[in-house]
Structures are given as structure tokens and as C-alpha cells.
Amino acid sequence: MSLVDKFDDQIEPAFASSFDRESARRQFRVSILLVAAMALAAFVLGFAMPIDPTPSMSPVADSAPFAGRLVSVDR
């Protein structure tokens, strides 16, 4: 018996082969609601981020030796 013989040609039980108008409208409304919720969350998070044009510099200890190299992003 081959592996192909074990599969039925029927539609799987969890797969819906057709939709009525009301369930399609309900799914569309839920999708629009989720997209609007994600847009609102992005908007709120965008305004929740602090705007600081000058980054705060951490204090540098003069007594500690510098072990590394300075990298510039201007080039």
C-alpha cells in the first residue's frame, strides 16, 4: 500500500469551502477593527517616545584607560 492510497479526496473537516455573506462581513469588520487598533497603537507609541535632539552623554572617568577605537558615522 502506497502513501497516496491513505489520503482521501474529501475536503478536510476544518476547512470551510463556502462562506455566507454575513460571516464574510463579520470577518471583514473584525479585520478592519484590528488594522485600526494597530494603527492607533503605533500612533500612541509614536507620541509616547521622548523627543530629545541632544542625546544624553554618560560621564567619562578620566582615570580609566581607554581601550578601543573611536568610530565615526560621518564617513
Secondary structure, 3 states (H helix, E strand, C coil): CCHHHHCCCCCCCCCCCCCCHHHHHHHHHHHHHHHHHHHHHHHHHHHHCCCCCCCCCCCCCCCCCCCCCCCCCCC
